[in-house]
């Protein structure tokens, strides 16, 4: 019984992390039809920015409780500086190209950004464990969990709910749905499609950076951090269906629970199961579990 | 119409490689052999790319080839270079034949993602299998040539000889295959699959065959890489390895069967030189090169040769 509780709680925490890391990918694909490999770079950039800025501020006597705001601020900084740079500077000239070619372009950008990170932050690891230990821990059925994990779950819920609300309830969201369905007609109707693209790309990247920033306190931030996140978020997004917001949530929950169950019961299969589920979903429902016979929406 | 010069150029390259081999330093032989191994994988990707398919999981077959070679040495003490390469090729081809029934139905981004998923499955299995050394992998036996173990300073050259001959034969066969009716369906499938079906040809069958050929070549390359490097690890199946192969494919272009080997060699040189000069920015150089090729030479470096010949 206790093990089952542990599986579920671990699964939820992992799902929350996966959702934050992956939802930006599905947003960008849904709107721009780009499978964005630089997503992993933004994750790593977010982690590095958060680790170095928070570390520096803490060393200068910032009250530790403020560090959560700084984590968020670092992610915002990364996304606002680098996001528009990549979209306006490079990607916008590439939209005429094939989906697969754009993927390769983002792969090239990912290679470049990997080294940009090394040039800025060097190759030594960064640690900021203060925000992780600060909140103490809580007990569930005799198991102790760091309270920090609740922040992850909270961030995931806020991101998901916020996105869903923006897309369905606001004017911007409705305009965005129009852009998704038909770029040309939207343009003709006077929607500034270019602006939507910049904002979507920046916002999607922001989500990746947030994922990195809030993971930074739990790991040592080292080069190559974003490499694994890329395939993992591909798996999550593909399972739910590319470009589907509820799909990303479902994918994250499935991968999260499956992974935590295998870690507890069959640790050798930990990595195998994630990609096995991904392959199975692609084999039987290539457009993801959330594909329904209607026009794509996010 | 000009006569087909490709076989002659291939033959000339082979002769140059074999003749120059004893005079170039060991590290250069290593660089060339690895380029031949990667070139073989990329030759397979070239066939797929001609069909308009980009596999983000070709590392699967590369890794299968390498592990087959490694396991044969480990379990049965087989150490002939050629045997190991061919064994890797056969295992990879059989795997691809089975998986092909599924993958041949996919196009575009979904083909890429599914092949990625399958290669990551193998990675996940290998990383967690302690008998195979988990993420560290294991060392491969020093190889022999037809039962003879050459003197230490000649081992690399001996492997190079085998690799060059195998690559020569493979390139020649692929070159001829691309001119057969089945082989020449590839660009037609890329352009318009429905028309291919109207003509009475089966696109799915053609893709399946091409997929198996590509996997066989990747297995061959993997077996060669295993014996050349002398060490294998699960990283060979990771998505970054597949990314590297696609990188070379795009760099080289699909214009000729020589292009993959040239691309792999240029890739190896860029990697070595850039890494030597500045270890922290070599990926940036590679990324920049890829971006430049996609933007300015959409059909790859090979198109440079084309243009010169046309004028």
Interface residues (C-beta under 8 A of the other chain):
Chain A: X35 X90 X97 X99 X100 X101 X103 X104 X105 X107 X108 X109 X110 X111 X112 X114 X115 X116 X118 X119 X123 X227 X230 X231 X234 X235 X238 X242 X267 X268 X269 X270 X271 X272 X273 X274 X275 X276 X278 X279 X282 X283 X286
Chain B: X54 X102 X106 X108 X109 X110 X112 X113 X114 X116 X117 X118 X120 X121 X123 X124 X125 X127 X128 X129 X239 X240 X243 X246 X247 X250 X280 X281 X282 X283 X284 X286 X287 X288 X290 X291 X294
